[in-house]
Amino acid sequence: MKITIKLMAAALLGTIPSLVVADPKPRSAKPAPPQLVASIYAGKTDVWAEGCNGGIYYSPNQQARAWCGDNSDSLGAGEWKVDSQGRVCHQLSWYWPNGNRAGKSLGEQACISHVVDRWGTVWRSWPDDTEWWPLAGKHSGIKKYSGMEKGYKFHSSVVATRSKLGL
């Protein structure tokens, strides 16, 4: 159970990018259009800069897979969606070694809020965080989505972990 709590904490805290500066919510920001948010996440891995050396992959078919290099015997698997307020919400089941079988625990749903400022920059904020982090935009100076990498970065690690767990 301690492993599950550590993995969930790493999943939430590790997503905060360390290379960009956070700000308060931008003035005149409006909820990001769901289609825009979905296009930012679909088919990309959100690399967790701190906490576990891993990330979460958001597949185009709404499946989500999370893995931490610091706890490579465990993984998270579930679904993601974008709600009408432009929030990316995911709920993962966490799996870990438990004797001859895999232990399993359903994590709480987590939602990342997104807004767009008047210059077209997309910002995000994690649950219970008052800070907003720029993702990208025409005038933000960020050329790619901060923290997001195209493709399933940890695919082979997830497949190997699934095999070890007998899933």
Contacts in CASP RR format, 6 or more apart in sequence:
PFRMAT RR
TARGET T0000
AUTHOR 0000-0000-0000
METHOD contacts of the structure
MODEL  1
MKITIKLMAAALLGTIPSLVVADPKPRSAKPAPPQLVASIYAGKTDVWAE
GCNGGIYYSPNQQARAWCGDNSDSLGAGEWKVDSQGRVCHQLSWYWPNGN
RAGKSLGEQACISHVVDRWGTVWRSWPDDTEWWPLAGKHSGIKKYSGMEK
GYKFHSSVVATRSKLGL
1 105 0 8 1.000
3 71 0 8 1.000
3 74 0 8 1.000
3 94 0 8 1.000
3 96 0 8 1.000
4 94 0 8 1.000
4 96 0 8 1.000
4 105 0 8 1.000
4 107 0 8 1.000
6 71 0 8 1.000
7 52 0 8 1.000
7 66 0 8 1.000
7 68 0 8 1.000
7 71 0 8 1.000
7 74 0 8 1.000
7 76 0 8 1.000
7 94 0 8 1.000
7 96 0 8 1.000
8 94 0 8 1.000
8 107 0 8 1.000
8 108 0 8 1.000
10 48 0 8 1.000
10 51 0 8 1.000
10 52 0 8 1.000
10 68 0 8 1.000
10 70 0 8 1.000
10 71 0 8 1.000
11 48 0 8 1.000
11 52 0 8 1.000
11 55 0 8 1.000
11 56 0 8 1.000
11 66 0 8 1.000
11 68 0 8 1.000
11 92 0 8 1.000
11 110 0 8 1.000
12 110 0 8 1.000
12 126 0 8 1.000
12 127 0 8 1.000
13 50 0 8 1.000
13 51 0 8 1.000
14 48 0 8 1.000
14 49 0 8 1.000
14 50 0 8 1.000
14 51 0 8 1.000
14 52 0 8 1.000
14 55 0 8 1.000
15 46 0 8 1.000
15 48 0 8 1.000
15 49 0 8 1.000
15 55 0 8 1.000
15 56 0 8 1.000
15 112 0 8 1.000
15 126 0 8 1.000
16 22 0 8 1.000
16 49 0 8 1.000
16 50 0 8 1.000
16 126 0 8 1.000
16 129 0 8 1.000
16 133 0 8 1.000
17 49 0 8 1.000
17 133 0 8 1.000
17 146 0 8 1.000
17 147 0 8 1.000
18 49 0 8 1.000
18 50 0 8 1.000
19 49 0 8 1.000
19 146 0 8 1.000
19 147 0 8 1.000
20 133 0 8 1.000
20 134 0 8 1.000
20 142 0 8 1.000
20 146 0 8 1.000
22 131 0 8 1.000
22 132 0 8 1.000
22 133 0 8 1.000
23 123 0 8 1.000
23 131 0 8 1.000
23 132 0 8 1.000
23 134 0 8 1.000
24 130 0 8 1.000
24 131 0 8 1.000
24 132 0 8 1.000
25 115 0 8 1.000
25 123 0 8 1.000
25 125 0 8 1.000
25 130 0 8 1.000
25 132 0 8 1.000
26 115 0 8 1.000
26 117 0 8 1.000
26 118 0 8 1.000
26 121 0 8 1.000
26 123 0 8 1.000
26 132 0 8 1.000
27 117 0 8 1.000
28 117 0 8 1.000
28 118 0 8 1.000
29 115 0 8 1.000
29 116 0 8 1.000
29 117 0 8 1.000
29 118 0 8 1.000
29 123 0 8 1.000
29 132 0 8 1.000
30 115 0 8 1.000
30 116 0 8 1.000
31 85 0 8 1.000
31 86 0 8 1.000
31 114 0 8 1.000
31 115 0 8 1.000
31 116 0 8 1.000
32 86 0 8 1.000
32 114 0 8 1.000
32 115 0 8 1.000
32 116 0 8 1.000
32 122 0 8 1.000
33 86 0 8 1.000
33 116 0 8 1.000
34 82 0 8 1.000
34 83 0 8 1.000
34 84 0 8 1.000
34 86 0 8 1.000
36 116 0 8 1.000
36 122 0 8 1.000
37 82 0 8 1.000
37 86 0 8 1.000
37 87 0 8 1.000
37 88 0 8 1.000
37 114 0 8 1.000
37 122 0 8 1.000
38 82 0 8 1.000
40 122 0 8 1.000
40 135 0 8 1.000
40 136 0 8 1.000
40 145 0 8 1.000
40 148 0 8 1.000
41 58 0 8 1.000
41 80 0 8 1.000
41 82 0 8 1.000
41 88 0 8 1.000
41 148 0 8 1.000
42 58 0 8 1.000
42 59 0 8 1.000
42 60 0 8 1.000
43 57 0 8 1.000
43 58 0 8 1.000
43 59 0 8 1.000
43 60 0 8 1.000
43 150 0 8 1.000
43 151 0 8 1.000
43 152 0 8 1.000
44 57 0 8 1.000
44 58 0 8 1.000
44 145 0 8 1.000
44 148 0 8 1.000
44 149 0 8 1.000
44 150 0 8 1.000
44 151 0 8 1.000
45 55 0 8 1.000
45 56 0 8 1.000
45 57 0 8 1.000
45 58 0 8 1.000
45 148 0 8 1.000
45 149 0 8 1.000
45 151 0 8 1.000
45 152 0 8 1.000
45 153 0 8 1.000
45 154 0 8 1.000
46 55 0 8 1.000
46 56 0 8 1.000
46 57 0 8 1.000
46 58 0 8 1.000
46 147 0 8 1.000
46 148 0 8 1.000
47 54 0 8 1.000
47 55 0 8 1.000
47 147 0 8 1.000
47 148 0 8 1.000
47 149 0 8 1.000
47 153 0 8 1.000
48 54 0 8 1.000
48 55 0 8 1.000
48 56 0 8 1.000
48 68 0 8 1.000
49 147 0 8 1.000
51 68 0 8 1.000
51 70 0 8 1.000
52 68 0 8 1.000
52 69 0 8 1.000
52 70 0 8 1.000
52 71 0 8 1.000
53 68 0 8 1.000
53 69 0 8 1.000
53 70 0 8 1.000
54 66 0 8 1.000
54 67 0 8 1.000
54 68 0 8 1.000
54 69 0 8 1.000
54 70 0 8 1.000
54 154 0 8 1.000
55 66 0 8 1.000
55 67 0 8 1.000
55 68 0 8 1.000
55 153 0 8 1.000
55 154 0 8 1.000
56 64 0 8 1.000
56 65 0 8 1.000
56 66 0 8 1.000
56 90 0 8 1.000
56 92 0 8 1.000
57 64 0 8 1.000
57 65 0 8 1.000
57 66 0 8 1.000
57 151 0 8 1.000
57 152 0 8 1.000
57 153 0 8 1.000
57 154 0 8 1.000
57 155 0 8 1.000
57 158 0 8 1.000
58 64 0 8 1.000
58 80 0 8 1.000
58 88 0 8 1.000
58 90 0 8 1.000
59 65 0 8 1.000
59 152 0 8 1.000
62 79 0 8 1.000
62 80 0 8 1.000
62 81 0 8 1.000
63 77 0 8 1.000
63 78 0 8 1.000
63 79 0 8 1.000
63 80 0 8 1.000
64 76 0 8 1.000
64 77 0 8 1.000
64 78 0 8 1.000
64 79 0 8 1.000
64 80 0 8 1.000
64 90 0 8 1.000
64 92 0 8 1.000
65 75 0 8 1.000
65 76 0 8 1.000
65 77 0 8 1.000
65 78 0 8 1.000
65 152 0 8 1.000
65 154 0 8 1.000
65 158 0 8 1.000
66 75 0 8 1.000
66 76 0 8 1.000
66 77 0 8 1.000
66 92 0 8 1.000
67 74 0 8 1.000
67 75 0 8 1.000
67 76 0 8 1.000
67 154 0 8 1.000
67 157 0 8 1.000
67 158 0 8 1.000
67 161 0 8 1.000
68 74 0 8 1.000
69 157 0 8 1.000
71 96 0 8 1.000
72 157 0 8 1.000
72 161 0 8 1.000
73 96 0 8 1.000
73 97 0 8 1.000
73 161 0 8 1.000
73 164 0 8 1.000
73 165 0 8 1.000
74 94 0 8 1.000
74 95 0 8 1.000
74 96 0 8 1.000
74 97 0 8 1.000
74 161 0 8 1.000
75 94 0 8 1.000
75 95 0 8 1.000
75 158 0 8 1.000
75 161 0 8 1.000
75 162 0 8 1.000
75 165 0 8 1.000
76 92 0 8 1.000
76 93 0 8 1.000
76 94 0 8 1.000
76 95 0 8 1.000
77 92 0 8 1.000
77 93 0 8 1.000
77 95 0 8 1.000
78 90 0 8 1.000
78 91 0 8 1.000
78 92 0 8 1.000
78 93 0 8 1.000
79 90 0 8 1.000
79 91 0 8 1.000
80 88 0 8 1.000
80 89 0 8 1.000
80 90 0 8 1.000
81 88 0 8 1.000
81 89 0 8 1.000
81 90 0 8 1.000
82 88 0 8 1.000
82 89 0 8 1.000
83 89 0 8 1.000
83 111 0 8 1.000
85 113 0 8 1.000
86 113 0 8 1.000
86 114 0 8 1.000
87 111 0 8 1.000
87 112 0 8 1.000
87 113 0 8 1.000
87 114 0 8 1.000
88 111 0 8 1.000
88 112 0 8 1.000
88 114 0 8 1.000
89 109 0 8 1.000
89 110 0 8 1.000
89 111 0 8 1.000
89 112 0 8 1.000
90 109 0 8 1.000
90 110 0 8 1.000
91 106 0 8 1.000
91 107 0 8 1.000
91 108 0 8 1.000
91 109 0 8 1.000
91 110 0 8 1.000
92 106 0 8 1.000
92 107 0 8 1.000
93 104 0 8 1.000
93 105 0 8 1.000
93 106 0 8 1.000
93 107 0 8 1.000
94 104 0 8 1.000
94 105 0 8 1.000
94 106 0 8 1.000
94 107 0 8 1.000
95 102 0 8 1.000
95 103 0 8 1.000
95 104 0 8 1.000
95 165 0 8 1.000
95 167 0 8 1.000
96 102 0 8 1.000
96 103 0 8 1.000
96 165 0 8 1.000
97 103 0 8 1.000
97 164 0 8 1.000
97 165 0 8 1.000
102 165 0 8 1.000
102 166 0 8 1.000
102 167 0 8 1.000
110 126 0 8 1.000
110 127 0 8 1.000
111 127 0 8 1.000
112 124 0 8 1.000
112 125 0 8 1.000
112 126 0 8 1.000
112 127 0 8 1.000
113 124 0 8 1.000
113 125 0 8 1.000
114 122 0 8 1.000
114 123 0 8 1.000
114 124 0 8 1.000
114 135 0 8 1.000
115 122 0 8 1.000
115 123 0 8 1.000
115 132 0 8 1.000
116 122 0 8 1.000
116 123 0 8 1.000
117 123 0 8 1.000
119 137 0 8 1.000
119 138 0 8 1.000
119 139 0 8 1.000
119 140 0 8 1.000
120 137 0 8 1.000
120 138 0 8 1.000
120 139 0 8 1.000
120 140 0 8 1.000
121 134 0 8 1.000
121 135 0 8 1.000
121 136 0 8 1.000
121 137 0 8 1.000
121 138 0 8 1.000
121 139 0 8 1.000
121 140 0 8 1.000
121 142 0 8 1.000
122 134 0 8 1.000
122 135 0 8 1.000
122 136 0 8 1.000
122 137 0 8 1.000
122 145 0 8 1.000
123 132 0 8 1.000
123 133 0 8 1.000
123 134 0 8 1.000
123 135 0 8 1.000
124 132 0 8 1.000
124 133 0 8 1.000
124 135 0 8 1.000
125 131 0 8 1.000
125 132 0 8 1.000
125 133 0 8 1.000
133 146 0 8 1.000
134 140 0 8 1.000
134 142 0 8 1.000
134 146 0 8 1.000
135 142 0 8 1.000
135 145 0 8 1.000
135 146 0 8 1.000
135 148 0 8 1.000
136 142 0 8 1.000
136 143 0 8 1.000
136 144 0 8 1.000
136 145 0 8 1.000
136 146 0 8 1.000
152 158 0 8 1.000
END
